[in-house]
Amino acid sequence: MDLTGSSALVTGANRGIGRAVTEALAARPLRRVFAGVRDPSAFAPVSGGAEVVPVHLDLSSRESIDTCASALGDQLAEVDLLVNNAGLMTGGLLEDQAMDEVYAMLQVNLVAVAHLTHLALPAMLARGSGTIVNNASISGYAYFPAASTYAASKAGVVALSESLRRELKGTGVGVLHVVTPGVNTDMLDATEEVYGRYMDTSAWEKVEPREWAEKIIAAVESGDHVLGPGGKTAFAKLASRGPAFLIDALSDRMFSRTPRT
């Protein structure tokens, strides 16, 4: 995809990967980058060649998404690149997980991705061009214990992305899902805290947000439909497509139902 003169919308743009993607896009020859955040007034300005406009985007319910989309009006119709980055995380033993948190996570991680894409697609299809980017995570491929509901949400993103990619063939609109590894963000810290009760996370690799953001944009520009995690995490993705005993062996080595601390 040629990003010159295009407009992008990035969800969860206030921090972590979303912030890094917004900053990286702002440095490209785009016309405008819409930074989707819960509180636009608290968004720290981003400098660059492209105009960066913080917009209110609440993905917590069907009603809130529709309300925000209505407020965006024609701005949503001009989006050529939609980056569905926002996400929530919960984990631990399934019987211990708070169901309110599970429902909230499934809403933001999966349902909102489908909903926002549904709203952005008509204008892209009318123009015959555009790209949808979905943050799928390595958990969408490698299903480890203590990550049951989170992995389910991200596996759903993989399925949604691949099905939609085939559905859109020949329309000029592409779909890229990114198999995000451990990116050095506040969310990864929270993930390590939750999973670390039951799993050894000491060997997790960490990529800096800016580095991962550049890889995402390079994949968009190249027209790729999958961005792999690279590094040691790539083995987990590869193993996930092989016999189950490969992931079973990794789980047995890393996981214990008895809390580690």
One Martini backbone bead per residue (centre of mass of N, CA, C, O) as a GRO file, in nm:
protein
  261
    1MET     BB    1   0.095   0.037   0.023
    2ASP     BB    2   0.037   0.369  -0.045
    3LEU     BB    3   0.065   0.639   0.194
    4THR     BB    4   0.030   0.871   0.016
    5GLY     BB    5  -0.224   1.084   0.123
    6SER     BB    6  -0.334   0.933   0.358
    7SER     BB    7  -0.554   0.776   0.599
    8ALA     BB    8  -0.554   0.707   0.957
    9LEU     BB    9  -0.652   0.457   1.209
   10VAL     BB   10  -0.575   0.435   1.561
   11THR     BB   11  -0.601   0.221   1.816
   12GLY     BB   12  -0.469   0.279   2.110
   13ALA     BB   13  -0.278   0.567   2.085
   14ASN     BB   14  -0.164   0.648   2.386
   15ARG     BB   15   0.009   0.371   2.386
   16GLY     BB   16   0.255   0.187   2.300
   17ILE     BB   17   0.196   0.063   2.000
   18GLY     BB   18  -0.003   0.283   1.914
   19ARG     BB   19   0.190   0.519   1.953
   20ALA     BB   20   0.416   0.415   1.766
   21VAL     BB   21   0.244   0.404   1.509
   22THR     BB   22   0.162   0.699   1.504
   23GLU     BB   23   0.450   0.815   1.486
   24ALA     BB   24   0.535   0.661   1.228
   25LEU     BB   25   0.309   0.776   1.044
   26ALA     BB   26   0.379   1.081   1.085
   27ALA     BB   27   0.661   1.035   0.920
   28ARG     BB   28   0.487   1.007   0.687
   29PRO     BB   29   0.307   1.089   0.375
   30LEU     BB   30   0.057   1.165   0.517
   31ARG     BB   31  -0.227   1.346   0.586
   32ARG     BB   32  -0.370   1.162   0.823
   33VAL     BB   33  -0.399   1.092   1.186
   34PHE     BB   34  -0.604   0.896   1.380
   35ALA     BB   35  -0.629   0.903   1.737
   36GLY     BB   36  -0.755   0.652   1.924
   37VAL     BB   37  -0.929   0.758   2.225
   38ARG     BB   38  -1.081   0.816   2.527
   39ASP     BB   39  -0.893   1.099   2.578
   40PRO     BB   40  -0.808   1.362   2.387
   41SER     BB   41  -0.705   1.574   2.608
   42ALA     BB   42  -0.458   1.356   2.697
   43PHE     BB   43  -0.308   1.380   2.434
   44ALA     BB   44   0.000   1.366   2.316
   45PRO     BB   45   0.166   1.520   2.098
   46VAL     BB   46   0.246   1.476   1.744
   47SER     BB   47   0.516   1.487   1.539
   48GLY     BB   48   0.512   1.570   1.181
   49GLY     BB   49   0.401   1.557   0.858
   50ALA     BB   50   0.147   1.460   0.976
   51GLU     BB   51  -0.162   1.485   1.085
   52VAL     BB   52  -0.267   1.470   1.431
   53VAL     BB   53  -0.588   1.333   1.546
   54PRO     BB   54  -0.767   1.325   1.819
   55VAL     BB   55  -1.011   1.066   1.900
   56HIS     BB   56  -1.303   0.943   2.006
   57LEU     BB   57  -1.267   0.592   2.138
   58ASP     BB   58  -1.510   0.353   2.238
   59LEU     BB   59  -1.493  -0.018   2.272
   60SER     BB   60  -1.693  -0.135   2.516
   61SER     BB   61  -1.939  -0.112   2.303
   62ARG     BB   62  -2.174  -0.093   2.070
   63GLU     BB   63  -2.278   0.191   2.144
   64SER     BB   64  -2.002   0.341   2.162
   65ILE     BB   65  -1.914   0.293   1.872
   66ASP     BB   66  -2.153   0.427   1.728
   67THR     BB   67  -2.118   0.704   1.859
   68CYS     BB   68  -1.828   0.760   1.759
   69ALA     BB   69  -1.884   0.723   1.457
   70SER     BB   70  -2.090   0.952   1.433
   71ALA     BB   71  -1.889   1.176   1.525
   72LEU     BB   72  -1.688   1.135   1.285
   73GLY     BB   73  -1.813   1.072   1.021
   74ASP     BB   74  -1.628   1.159   0.746
   75GLN     BB   75  -1.362   1.059   0.875
   76LEU     BB   76  -1.413   0.754   0.844
   77ALA     BB   77  -1.438   0.758   0.524
   78GLU     BB   78  -1.114   0.847   0.488
   79VAL     BB   79  -1.010   0.574   0.566
   80ASP     BB   80  -0.732   0.363   0.453
   81LEU     BB   81  -0.613   0.294   0.752
   82LEU     BB   82  -0.673   0.027   0.980
   83VAL     BB   83  -0.573   0.003   1.331
   84ASN     BB   84  -0.631  -0.276   1.536
   85ASN     BB   85  -0.486  -0.237   1.860
   86ALA     BB   86  -0.663  -0.252   2.081
   87GLY     BB   87  -0.638  -0.387   2.428
   88LEU     BB   88  -0.691  -0.662   2.648
   89MET     BB   89  -0.605  -0.829   2.968
   90THR     BB   90  -0.637  -1.171   3.077
   91GLY     BB   91  -0.582  -1.421   3.346
   92GLY     BB   92  -0.532  -1.742   3.442
   93LEU     BB   93  -0.724  -1.930   3.594
   94LEU     BB   94  -1.036  -1.975   3.493
   95GLU     BB   95  -1.179  -1.996   3.783
   96ASP     BB   96  -1.038  -1.697   3.862
   97GLN     BB   97  -1.172  -1.533   3.661
   98ALA     BB   98  -1.324  -1.240   3.576
   99MET     BB   99  -1.605  -1.203   3.389
  100ASP     BB  100  -1.601  -0.900   3.335
  101GLU     BB  101  -1.316  -0.908   3.207
  102VAL     BB  102  -1.373  -1.108   2.982
  103TYR     BB  103  -1.595  -0.952   2.836
  104ALA     BB  104  -1.428  -0.694   2.787
  105MET     BB  105  -1.204  -0.830   2.621
  106LEU     BB  106  -1.377  -0.950   2.391
  107GLN     BB  107  -1.484  -0.683   2.294
  108VAL     BB  108  -1.212  -0.539   2.223
  109ASN     BB  109  -1.041  -0.773   2.075
  110LEU     BB  110  -1.296  -0.864   1.871
  111VAL     BB  111  -1.570  -0.717   1.830
  112ALA     BB  112  -1.450  -0.432   1.766
  113VAL     BB  113  -1.299  -0.517   1.514
  114ALA     BB  114  -1.548  -0.593   1.350
  115HIS     BB  115  -1.709  -0.329   1.383
  116LEU     BB  116  -1.504  -0.119   1.272
  117THR     BB  117  -1.462  -0.257   1.002
  118HIS     BB  118  -1.757  -0.243   0.910
  119LEU     BB  119  -1.749   0.078   0.901
  120ALA     BB  120  -1.487   0.116   0.704
  121LEU     BB  121  -1.531  -0.052   0.437
  122PRO     BB  122  -1.724   0.091   0.234
  123ALA     BB  123  -1.523   0.319   0.147
  124MET     BB  124  -1.298   0.136   0.049
  125LEU     BB  125  -1.465  -0.015  -0.166
  126ALA     BB  126  -1.541   0.237  -0.329
  127ARG     BB  127  -1.225   0.298  -0.391
  128GLY     BB  128  -1.045   0.025  -0.410
  129SER     BB  129  -0.901   0.078  -0.118
  130GLY     BB  130  -0.702  -0.066   0.148
  131THR     BB  131  -0.631  -0.132   0.510
  132ILE     BB  132  -0.628  -0.398   0.747
  133VAL     BB  133  -0.520  -0.402   1.093
  134ASN     BB  134  -0.448  -0.682   1.314
  135ASN     BB  135  -0.405  -0.767   1.653
  136ALA     BB  136  -0.318  -1.102   1.741
  137SER     BB  137  -0.083  -1.243   1.849
  138ILE     BB  138   0.075  -1.524   1.967
  139SER     BB  139  -0.193  -1.623   2.115
  140GLY     BB  140  -0.336  -1.695   1.831
  141TYR     BB  141  -0.144  -1.971   1.822
  142ALA     BB  142  -0.034  -2.006   2.121
  143TYR     BB  143  -0.179  -2.228   2.371
  144PHE     BB  144  -0.154  -2.135   2.688
  145PRO     BB  145  -0.158  -2.148   2.996
  146ALA     BB  146  -0.325  -1.875   3.157
  147ALA     BB  147  -0.459  -1.789   2.840
  148SER     BB  148  -0.745  -1.872   2.741
  149THR     BB  149  -0.914  -1.607   2.676
  150TYR     BB  150  -0.700  -1.448   2.525
  151ALA     BB  151  -0.643  -1.660   2.307
  152ALA     BB  152  -0.931  -1.665   2.199
  153SER     BB  153  -0.940  -1.370   2.102
  154LYS     BB  154  -0.687  -1.397   1.904
  155ALA     BB  155  -0.788  -1.632   1.735
  156GLY     BB  156  -1.027  -1.471   1.628
  157VAL     BB  157  -0.855  -1.263   1.474
  158VAL     BB  158  -0.730  -1.458   1.278
  159ALA     BB  159  -0.995  -1.564   1.154
  160LEU     BB  160  -1.107  -1.294   1.065
  161SER     BB  161  -0.870  -1.206   0.884
  162GLU     BB  162  -0.857  -1.451   0.686
  163SER     BB  163  -1.149  -1.446   0.592
  164LEU     BB  164  -1.151  -1.149   0.496
  165ARG     BB  165  -0.925  -1.166   0.291
  166ARG     BB  166  -1.080  -1.362   0.103
  167GLU     BB  167  -1.337  -1.186   0.072
  168LEU     BB  168  -1.151  -0.928  -0.058
  169LYS     BB  169  -1.073  -1.042  -0.311
  170GLY     BB  170  -1.041  -0.796  -0.570
  171THR     BB  171  -1.104  -0.501  -0.419
  172GLY     BB  172  -0.824  -0.356  -0.287
  173VAL     BB  173  -0.854  -0.485   0.000
  174GLY     BB  174  -0.658  -0.540   0.281
  175VAL     BB  175  -0.510  -0.791   0.514
  176LEU     BB  176  -0.344  -0.760   0.837
  177HIS     BB  177  -0.178  -0.977   1.062
  178VAL     BB  178  -0.029  -0.949   1.384
  179VAL     BB  179   0.232  -1.132   1.555
  180THR     BB  180   0.271  -1.044   1.858
  181PRO     BB  181   0.504  -1.008   2.073
  182GLY     BB  182   0.712  -0.904   2.311
  183VAL     BB  183   0.632  -0.583   2.413
  184ASN     BB  184   0.767  -0.297   2.571
  185THR     BB  185   0.506  -0.264   2.793
  186ASP     BB  186   0.259  -0.230   3.019
  187MET     BB  187   0.108  -0.486   2.923
  188LEU     BB  188   0.344  -0.681   2.960
  189ASP     BB  189   0.376  -0.639   3.261
  190ALA     BB  190   0.090  -0.746   3.328
  191THR     BB  191   0.129  -1.022   3.200
  192GLU     BB  192   0.366  -1.116   3.376
  193GLU     BB  193   0.213  -1.096   3.643
  194VAL     BB  194  -0.008  -1.304   3.577
  195TYR     BB  195   0.160  -1.546   3.449
  196GLY     BB  196   0.392  -1.559   3.672
  197ARG     BB  197   0.228  -1.738   3.876
  198TYR     BB  198   0.249  -2.006   3.654
  199MET     BB  199   0.497  -1.893   3.485
  200ASP     BB  200   0.793  -1.886   3.303
  201THR     BB  201   0.914  -1.551   3.191
  202SER     BB  202   1.234  -1.515   3.164
  203ALA     BB  203   1.253  -1.588   2.831
  204TRP     BB  204   1.128  -1.345   2.731
  205GLU     BB  205   1.099  -1.149   2.470
  206LYS     BB  206   1.189  -0.800   2.378
  207VAL     BB  207   1.030  -0.539   2.207
  208GLU     BB  208   1.026  -0.240   2.079
  209PRO     BB  209   0.775  -0.041   1.975
  210ARG     BB  210   0.919   0.102   1.737
  211GLU     BB  211   1.017  -0.153   1.594
  212TRP     BB  212   0.734  -0.281   1.552
  213ALA     BB  213   0.603  -0.048   1.398
  214GLU     BB  214   0.792  -0.059   1.151
  215LYS     BB  215   0.705  -0.346   1.068
  216ILE     BB  216   0.411  -0.290   1.016
  217ILE     BB  217   0.447  -0.072   0.794
  218ALA     BB  218   0.615  -0.246   0.602
  219ALA     BB  219   0.386  -0.456   0.561
  220VAL     BB  220   0.185  -0.262   0.438
  221GLU     BB  221   0.366  -0.164   0.196
  222SER     BB  222   0.399  -0.479   0.092
  223GLY     BB  223   0.120  -0.648   0.128
  224ASP     BB  224   0.090  -0.812   0.365
  225HIS     BB  225  -0.092  -1.072   0.575
  226VAL     BB  226   0.169  -1.143   0.758
  227LEU     BB  227   0.328  -1.083   1.081
  228GLY     BB  228   0.585  -1.200   1.229
  229PRO     BB  229   0.777  -1.216   1.532
  230GLY     BB  230   1.027  -1.350   1.563
  231GLY     BB  231   1.259  -1.511   1.693
  232LYS     BB  232   1.169  -1.729   1.937
  233THR     BB  233   0.860  -1.687   1.887
  234ALA     BB  234   0.850  -1.831   1.611
  235PHE     BB  235   0.846  -2.119   1.727
  236ALA     BB  236   0.563  -2.110   1.849
  237LYS     BB  237   0.418  -2.067   1.582
  238LEU     BB  238   0.525  -2.322   1.443
  239ALA     BB  239   0.435  -2.531   1.662
  240SER     BB  240   0.122  -2.469   1.637
  241ARG     BB  241   0.127  -2.628   1.338
  242GLY     BB  242   0.180  -2.878   1.485
  243PRO     BB  243   0.204  -3.092   1.704
  244ALA     BB  244   0.078  -3.070   2.023
  245PHE     BB  245   0.336  -3.172   2.185
  246LEU     BB  246   0.506  -2.915   2.160
  247ILE     BB  247   0.331  -2.732   2.345
  248ASP     BB  248   0.312  -2.928   2.578
  249ALA     BB  249   0.614  -2.923   2.649
  250LEU     BB  250   0.633  -2.623   2.710
  251SER     BB  251   0.417  -2.617   2.931
  252ASP     BB  252   0.544  -2.821   3.128
  253ARG     BB  253   0.800  -2.636   3.177
  254MET     BB  254   0.633  -2.352   3.262
  255PHE     BB  255   0.388  -2.486   3.420
  256SER     BB  256   0.177  -2.418   3.720
  257ARG     BB  257  -0.097  -2.440   3.934
  258THR     BB  258   0.101  -2.343   4.132
  259PRO     BB  259   0.200  -2.079   4.262
  260ARG     BB  260   0.515  -1.925   4.251
  261THR     BB  261   0.430  -1.677   4.486
   0.00000   0.00000   0.00000
